[in-house]
Amino acid sequence: MTVDLHESLSLLPTADASTRFAGTAGLPLVIEPRHRSAASVEWLAEHRDAIDKIVLRAGAVVFRDFGVATAEDFGRFVQTLSGPVMTYRERSSPRHEVGDRIYTSTDHPPHQHIFPHNEHSYARTIPLRLYFHGLRPADRGGATPVADTRRILARLSDRTKQRFREKGWRYVRNFNDGFGLSWQTSFQTDDPAVVEEYCAREHIGFRWKEGGRLRTWQVRPATIRHPRSGEEAWFNHAAFFHISSMEPDVEEALRLSFREDDLPNNTYYGDGTPIDGSTAHELRRAYLAELSTWPWERGDVLLVDNVLASHARETFEGERKILVAMAEPHTRDDI
């Protein structure tokens, strides 16, 4: 970790709050109130500038024992630190809304793990911040590990970094072929004209196939400069959506069911050439080497700088309800 714990402590009055690292590899930083008077929306508002600096250094911060018990509490927490909450657009994960732009983090089955990723890295407008709320942690497992994307980038070979910097990455998606979200769900409309307008505006290529099916593709840079700190970070879904990142039995079933260009999701270099298996493996290895696991406690709020940290999900047992909100939209000018 590049974050200095004592320096982080000095940004907040130590009489009000304490900080410590909770994860197996450092992240996230945990902020806990020392007194009930500090566990309030007013306290957050008063120390917003200091919290902003801490988040920019650490990348991921957990607020523990701040009295966030409901989706409504969570919404107020998010708006206090980041203003208006964003709507979930260009969807790739099954979720449902439980409050005003407050969603379940994912509705994937408990036995499925979710690989580390940065939310909406394939989109032109991204949320700079993600907020997660531990409304009901799982009985066993179900952690939300995080990883520093600056360190992930540093782990990659010069050859891999140079190739992705030159070519970018391409995300190809096929809708309504019987696997994954429909285009109606992803784009939140039943009108093809609305989809076409959205794609044109957001620099997404598209082609309608027989039977109202849809293929889209978008080319994006593989890294991003943080709009506030200027730091370069690894920022893409190149490993996440690559067919080789699927469980072996799932990958085999998909390859037997679909042609290469009809796979539900797949990634390539920006010029359309394949990402070879060894490079995809290198990317996955870099993510997993930096992944830091920590245990949820009921009421926790995890604030993730969506550029500086990726997030994942472990498998779990029992009931689990983790909420998510996206905030602080940033439209990239390098797309």
N, C-alpha and C positions, 0 to 999 in steps of 0.2 A: 504493500500500500504506500502511496505517496502522501497520504494525509498524516499530518502530525497531530496526535491526540491532544497534546497540551495546547497547541495552537488553536484547535477546535474548541477546547474548553474555554479559552480566553475570550471567545466571541460571545459567550452567554454568561450572565451573572451566575457564578457558582453557587450562590445562596439559593437560586431558584431552580436550577436544573443540573443534572450530571450527564456525562456522556461516556460511552464505552463502545468497543467493537464487539459484535455478537456472533459473527459468522465464522465458519471453519477456516476461511482464508481472509479474514479481516472484515470485509463488508458484511452487513451494513453497520453504520454508526447508529447507536441507540441513544435517544434523548429521553430522559425521565425527569419528571418534576420532583423536587425535593419536598414541596409543600402543596397542599390542595389549591392554594391561591394561584399557583403557577399553571395548573391544569385547566386552562380556560382559553376560549377563543380570543379574549382580550389580550392575554399574555402572548399568544401567537402573533397577533397583529402588532403588538408593541415591539416584538423581536424579529419581525419579518426580514429586515435587512441582514441581520446576523445569520438567520436560518438560511437565507439565500446563499450567503457566502459558504456556509458549511456544506450545503448540498452540492455546490459547484466544485468543492474540493473532494468530497467523499464519493459523490455519485449516487449513493443510496442511503437513506436515513429512516430509521424506525422511531416513531413517537409512541411511547408506551405509557399507559395510565393517564391519558389525557381526556378521559371521560367520553370517548366516542363509542356509543352503545347501539346506535341505530343508523339506518341509511340516511336519515335526515341529519343526524349529527355529523355523519361523514361528509355530506354535501356542504354543510356549513364550514367544516374544517378545510375542505378543498378551496372553497371560495375565499376564505380568509387569507390563504397563502398565495393563491394563484388566480383569483377572479373567476369569470364565467367558465363553466364546464363545457367540454366539447361533445358534440354528437358523434356516435360511432358510425363512421362512413367507410365505404369500400371494405366491407367486412370480409374477413377470412376465417374467423373462428366463431363457433356457435355460442351465443350469449343471449340472455334476455334482460330486459330493463326492469329494475326493481324500484326505481325512483326517477326523478327528473335527470336524465342522462347519467344515471348511476346503474351499472350493469353487473351481472355476475362475471367473474374474471374469465371463466370458460365453462362450457357445459360438456366438455369432453369426459368420457367415462373414467372412473377412478383408477382403473388398471393401466391407463395410458399416461406415460410421462410426456412432458412438453419440453422440447429442446430450447436452449437459450436463444433469445431473439430480442430485437428492439422493435417496439410497436410501430407498425406502419412505415417501416423503412422503405417499402416499395412505393409509397405515396409521395406526391409533391408537397402536400401540406401535412406536417407531422405534429404530434403533441410533444412539446419539450418536456413535459412532466406527466408521469403516471402516478396515481395514488391507489393503493390497495388497502382494504379494510378487513381485518380479521373478525368478521361478525360471528363466525362459528368455525374455529379451527378443527381439523380432522381429529378423529380419535387416535390415529396412527399415520405418520407420514404427512404428505400434503404440503411440504415446505415450498416456499417461493424463493429458490436460490437466485443470487445476483452475481454478476461478473463485470469487472471494469473493462470497458471496451478499448480504453487507451492501452491497457496491458495486453489485451487480446491482439491488437494490431502489432505491438512490439514483438510478440511471439512468432509472428509469421515470417517465413523466409523472404529475403529480398526479392527473389524471383517471383514469388506469389504476389507480393505487394505491388511490384512493378507491373505485372500482367493485369491485375485488377485496376490499377490506377490508369493504365492506358486504355483498357477496354470497357471498364465498368461491368455491370452484371445485368442480365435479362431475366425477367420473371414472366413465364408463360403459364396461362391459366385457362382451363376449359370448364365451362359451366353446363349444367343440365344434361350430363351424360350418365347420371345415376350415382355419382360419388361426390361428396362435399356439398357446400352451399350452392343453391341456385343463384343465377344472376339477379333474380327478383329480390332475394334476401340480401345479397351482397351490396346491391346498389339501392335497396329500399324503394323500389318502384316496379310497376308492371308495364311501364311504357318504354319500348325500345328507343324511342326518340330521346327520352331523358338520359338513357344510358349513353347514347351516342354523343349527346351534348357534354355530358360529364367527361367522357373519355377524351374528347377533343380539347376540352379546357385543361385537363390534367395530364396531357401528353401521354395518353395510353392508346396504343394501336388496338384495333378490334376487327373481327370478321364474324358475320353471322353465318352459322352452319344450318344444315337442314333441320327441320323440326323445332325451330326457335332456339337452337343451341348457340352458344357464344364462345368465341376464343378471344382472349385479350393478351397483350404483351406490353411490357414497359421496360425501358432501359434506364438504369439509374447508376450514379456513382457508387462505388463500393465503400468509400470513406466520406466523412463529413467533418467540416470545421465547426466546432461549437460556436453558435452565434454570439455568445457572451464572453467566453474565455479564449476563443481562437484555437483551442487544442484540437488536434486531429484524432478521430476515433474511427474504429471499424464499425460500419453501420449499414447492414444489409441483411437480406434473408437468403443469401446464396447457399449457405449450408442448410438452413432450416427447411427449405422447399426442394432441395435436391433429392431426386428419387432415391439415391443411395443412403439418405438419412432415415428412410423408413425402416421399420422392423423387417428383417429378411423375408419372412413369410408374406408380409403385406406388399413389399416390393415385388416379389415374384408374382403374386396374384394380380397386381396392377399391370405388370409387363405382359402377362398372359391375356389380360382383358382389353388393353388399349395399345394402339400404335404409339410410337415415341411422341409424335406431335399432338396426340390426343390425351396424353396423361393429364389427370386432374390438375396437378401442379408440377412444375419442374423449373430448374434454373440453368442458365448458360452464361458464358461470357457475353458482354454487351453486343458483340458482333454476331452472336448466334452460334458460335462454335462451342462444342461440349466442354464442360468442366470435368477433367479426368478424375478418376476415382481416388488417386493418390492426393490430389489437391483438395478434394472434398474431405478426405480423411484428415488432412492437415488442418483444415478449418475447424472441423469438429473437435479435434484434439486441443486446439488453442482455446476454444470456449470452455471445454471441460476442465482444463488445467487451471483456469481462473475462477471457476464456479465456487461460490461461497454459500454454504447452507446454514440456516439459522432456524430456530423453532418459533412458530407463531404462538402468541398468547392472545386470548380473547380481548378485543378492543384495540389491538395494535393498528397503527396506520403506517404503511410503508410508502415513503415518497421516493420515487426513482427518477433521476434525471435520465430521460429516455435516450439521450445522445451518449452519455458517459457510462451507462450501465445497461446491460442486457438482463432479462429475467427469464425464469423457467418455472416448471412445476414438477414436483415429484408425485409419484403414485401415492394413493392413500386408502385408508379403510375408515368406514363410518361416515357419518354426515359431515360435510364440509361446505362452508359458505364464505367465500372470499369475494368481496365486492371490488370493483375497479371504476375509476373515473379518469378521464383524460383532460388535460388543461394546457393552456399557453400555446396556441397554434403558431407554427412557424412555417412559412412557405419558402421552400428552397429556391434559390436563384441559379443553381448549377444544373438544372434539369431542363 
